[in-house]
């Protein structure tokens, strides 16, 4: 009997990383700049990270050996254009070698052009509220495509442009421009940049309407620049979409957050080749705001409920609203207990299978994250990685979750191949 599977032959099975979180010494970026300011919201600096910048060859080979068919990583604008108008041939060549390594190991490279970090000089020009940002991002995309475009498998313009609005619903960030000068970190940033604090607008912390318009304009201008080089290349952006739910008294707030964080960005995705969905759990609202995890339920390292079923809800929401193919570009669990992670991944993969069985066009499942790495404001505490890293020696140790998901990639792909053969016309 031929095995049957809802997963198509070309379904991408992978893991993800982001340049600043794994490469190390991203010294020309706005994030590095913010990490070292007085009053920084970052619990520790990124430093050498896991030195993926120098170790990418063995890292990519390891991912292939584990059985994955795709690797999502970001290229760093701050490395490629460290000063406005100055493009580094050496850095473009570096990322070309990364792409070549992916192809050597039969990994489809899913490339994110902007994963939270921008050049420091862009922050001085108004960051993600600046009037020139969209055109400058498009120019960067054009230069990247001219040098790397032939090797990119899938392109993601911006990573999680909607995240600041989700964080704002938790009371994190969301400082109005006129009030930024009263916040020590923004005041310090403005002083060192020589600008007014009201103009300091980093990507991760920008939740104004001006920020929404600039991000949307940058996504569209970047998409056009990418398509000018490769009309056939799949291009989309990736969204931080939680499964928004409510308990009694929280319905109105939940609807407001759902509208501002999920729905309007999905509506803006219409016409793209796909939308990346990045879901970690559900967010429940009550009459007093965010409701804590129910008593007694398993929680992750941050005290959040472990709820993998959220992924199915956000895939279906994206399909219903955007009406375009979906790719799971991040999904994972912060835990020191890898058996929890394996169980989480099993449930998440079944969520994807359920959506495929109902005819939803899901193109891939890419877990977050390849390596235990720098998790932004949380530093190196949360462990999302499928591969552990000893940061004293930089030794990599795959966890059982890496082996399990890699086996899924191989088994499900083989099943899809068998199914395709069984459907092929047979000789008379």
Residue pairs with C-beta under 8 A, 6 or more apart in sequence:
2 418
2 419
2 421
2 422
3 414
3 415
3 418
3 419
4 415
4 419
5 412
5 415
5 416
5 419
6 353
6 356
6 357
7 352
7 353
7 356
7 412
7 413
7 415
7 416
8 356
8 416
9 413
9 416
9 417
9 420
10 363
11 362
11 363
11 364
11 365
11 412
11 413
11 416
12 69
12 70
12 108
12 110
12 154
12 327
12 363
12 364
12 365
12 366
13 67
13 68
13 69
13 70
13 364
13 365
13 366
13 405
13 406
13 408
13 409
13 412
13 413
14 63
14 68
14 69
14 70
14 71
14 72
14 107
14 108
14 110
14 364
14 365
14 366
14 367
14 409
15 63
15 68
15 71
15 72
15 366
15 367
15 368
15 369
15 370
15 386
15 402
15 405
16 71
16 72
16 73
16 110
16 329
16 330
16 366
16 367
16 368
16 369
16 370
17 52
17 71
17 72
17 73
17 74
17 369
17 370
17 371
17 373
18 73
18 74
18 112
18 115
18 116
18 159
19 26
19 73
19 74
19 75
19 76
19 79
19 115
19 117
20 26
20 29
20 31
20 32
20 46
20 49
20 74
20 76
20 115
20 116
20 117
20 374
21 46
21 49
21 369
21 373
21 374
21 375
21 376
22 49
22 50
22 52
22 53
22 370
22 371
22 373
22 374
23 49
23 51
23 52
23 53
23 76
24 46
24 47
24 48
24 49
24 50
24 51
24 52
24 53
25 47
25 48
25 49
25 53
26 32
26 46
26 76
26 78
26 79
26 117
28 78
28 79
28 82
28 119
28 120
29 76
29 78
29 117
29 118
29 119
29 120
30 78
30 117
30 118
30 119
30 120
30 122
30 123
30 127
30 202
31 46
31 116
31 117
31 202
31 204
31 376
32 45
32 46
32 78
32 120
33 120
33 123
33 189
33 192
34 40
34 41
34 42
34 185
34 189
34 202
35 42
35 44
35 45
35 46
36 45
37 185
37 188
37 189
37 192
38 184
38 185
38 188
39 183
39 184
39 185
39 188
40 185
41 185
41 377
42 376
42 377
42 379
43 377
43 378
43 379
43 381
44 379
44 380
46 374
48 391
49 373
49 374
50 371
50 372
50 373
50 389
50 391
50 394
51 394
52 59
52 371
53 94
55 394
56 97
56 98
56 101
57 101
58 396
59 370
59 371
59 396
60 71
60 98
60 101
60 102
60 105
60 107
61 101
61 105
62 387
62 396
62 398
63 71
63 105
63 107
63 370
64 105
64 106
64 107
66 398
66 402
66 403
66 405
66 406
67 405
67 406
67 407
67 408
67 409
67 410
68 107
68 405
68 406
68 409
69 106
69 107
69 108
69 409
69 413
70 107
70 108
70 109
70 110
70 153
70 364
70 366
71 102
71 107
71 108
71 109
71 110
71 370
72 109
72 110
72 111
72 112
72 156
72 329
72 366
73 98
73 109
73 110
73 111
73 112
74 111
74 112
74 113
74 114
74 115
74 159
75 95
75 111
75 112
75 113
75 144
75 148
76 91
76 117
77 113
77 114
77 117
77 118
77 119
77 122
77 137
77 140
78 117
78 118
78 119
78 120
79 88
79 91
79 94
80 87
80 88
80 91
80 92
80 95
80 140
80 143
80 144
81 87
81 88
81 119
81 140
81 143
82 88
82 119
83 119
83 121
84 119
84 121
84 122
84 125
84 136
87 143
92 143
92 144
92 147
92 148
93 147
95 144
95 148
96 147
96 148
96 151
98 109
99 109
99 111
99 148
99 151
99 152
100 151
102 108
102 109
102 151
102 153
103 109
103 151
108 153
108 154
109 151
109 152
109 153
109 154
110 153
110 154
110 156
110 327
110 329
110 364
110 366
111 148
111 152
111 153
111 154
111 155
111 156
112 156
112 157
112 159
112 238
113 137
113 140
113 141
113 144
113 155
113 156
113 157
113 158
113 222
113 226
114 137
114 157
114 158
114 159
114 203
114 218
114 222
115 159
116 159
116 160
116 203
116 204
116 376
117 203
118 127
118 128
118 202
118 203
122 130
122 133
122 136
123 189
123 193
123 200
123 201
123 202
124 193
124 194
124 195
125 132
125 133
125 136
126 132
126 133
126 199
126 201
127 133
127 199
127 200
127 201
127 202
127 203
127 206
128 201
128 202
128 203
128 206
128 211
128 214
128 215
128 218
129 177
129 199
129 201
129 206
129 208
129 210
129 211
129 214
130 199
130 201
130 214
133 214
133 217
133 218
134 214
134 217
134 218
134 220
134 221
135 221
137 218
137 221
137 222
138 218
138 221
138 222
138 224
138 225
139 225
141 157
141 221
141 222
141 225
141 226
142 225
142 228
142 229
145 152
145 225
145 226
145 228
145 229
145 230
146 229
149 226
149 229
149 230
149 233
150 230
152 230
152 233
154 233
154 234
154 274
154 327
155 226
155 233
155 234
155 235
155 236
156 235
156 236
156 237
156 238
156 276
156 329
157 218
157 219
157 222
157 223
157 226
157 235
157 236
157 237
158 203
158 215
158 218
158 219
158 222
158 237
158 238
159 237
159 238
159 278
160 238
160 239
160 240
160 278
161 203
161 212
161 215
161 216
161 219
161 237
161 239
161 265
162 239
162 240
162 241
162 261
162 262
162 265
163 204
163 240
164 173
164 174
164 204
164 205
164 206
164 207
164 211
165 207
165 257
165 260
165 261
166 240
166 242
166 257
166 261
166 283
167 173
167 174
167 207
168 174
168 207
169 253
169 257
169 261
169 283
169 285
169 289
169 290
170 290
171 289
173 204
173 205
173 207
174 207
175 183
175 186
175 205
176 208
177 198
177 199
177 201
177 208
178 198
180 186
180 187
180 190
180 197
180 198
180 200
181 187
181 190
181 196
181 197
181 198
183 197
186 197
186 200
187 197
189 197
189 200
190 196
190 197
190 199
190 200
193 200
201 208
201 210
201 211
203 215
204 376
206 215
216 268
219 237
219 268
223 235
223 272
226 233
226 235
227 233
227 235
234 273
234 274
234 363
235 272
235 273
236 269
236 272
236 273
236 274
236 275
236 276
236 324
236 327
237 269
237 272
237 275
237 276
238 275
238 276
238 277
238 278
238 329
238 330
239 262
239 265
239 266
239 269
239 275
239 276
239 277
239 278
239 318
240 261
240 278
241 261
241 262
241 265
241 266
241 277
241 278
241 279
241 314
241 317
241 318
242 261
242 262
242 279
242 280
242 281
242 282
242 283
242 310
242 314
243 279
243 281
243 282
243 283
243 307
243 309
243 310
243 311
243 313
243 314
244 254
244 257
244 258
244 261
244 262
244 282
244 283
244 285
245 254
245 282
245 283
245 284
245 285
246 253
246 254
246 255
246 284
246 285
246 286
247 284
247 285
247 286
247 291
248 286
248 287
249 286
249 287
250 284
250 285
250 286
250 287
250 289
250 291
251 285
253 285
253 289
254 284
254 285
257 283
257 285
262 314
262 317
262 321
263 321
266 275
266 317
266 318
266 321
266 322
267 321
267 322
269 275
269 318
269 322
269 324
270 322
270 323
270 324
271 324
272 322
272 324
273 324
273 325
274 324
274 325
274 326
274 327
274 363
275 318
275 322
275 324
275 325
275 326
275 327
276 326
276 327
276 328
276 329
276 330
277 311
277 314
277 315
277 318
277 326
277 327
277 328
277 329
278 328
278 329
278 330
278 331
278 368
279 310
279 311
279 314
279 328
279 330
279 331
280 304
280 310
280 330
280 331
280 332
280 333
280 368
281 300
281 304
281 305
281 306
281 307
281 308
281 310
282 305
282 307
282 309
282 310
282 313
283 290
284 290
284 291
285 291
293 299
293 303
293 304
293 305
294 305
297 305
297 306
298 305
298 306
298 340
299 305
299 306
300 306
300 333
300 334
300 335
300 382
301 334
301 335
301 336
301 381
301 382
301 383
302 334
302 378
302 382
306 333
306 335
306 340
306 344
308 331
308 333
308 344
308 345
308 347
308 348
308 351
309 347
309 351
311 328
311 331
311 348
311 351
311 352
312 351
312 352
312 354
312 355
315 326
315 328
315 351
315 352
315 355
315 360
315 362
316 355
316 360
318 326
319 326
319 355
319 360
319 361
324 361
325 361
325 362
325 363
326 355
326 360
326 361
326 362
326 363
327 362
327 363
327 364
327 366
328 348
328 352
328 362
328 364
328 365
328 366
329 364
329 366
330 366
330 367
330 368
330 369
331 348
331 365
331 366
331 367
331 368
332 341
332 344
332 345
332 367
332 368
332 369
332 384
333 340
333 341
333 344
333 345
333 384
334 375
334 382
334 383
334 384
335 341
335 383
336 383
338 399
338 400
338 401
339 400
341 386
341 399
341 401
342 400
342 401
342 404
345 367
345 401
345 404
345 405
346 404
348 365
349 365
349 405
349 408
352 362
352 365
355 362
356 362
367 386
367 405
368 384
369 384
369 385
369 386
370 385
370 386
370 387
371 385
371 386
371 387
371 388
371 389
371 396
372 380
372 383
372 384
372 385
372 387
372 388
372 389
373 380
373 384
373 385
373 389
374 380
375 381
375 382
375 384
380 391
385 399
386 398
386 399
386 401
386 402
386 405
387 396
387 397
387 398
387 399
387 402
388 396
388 397
388 398
388 399
389 395
389 396
389 397
390 397
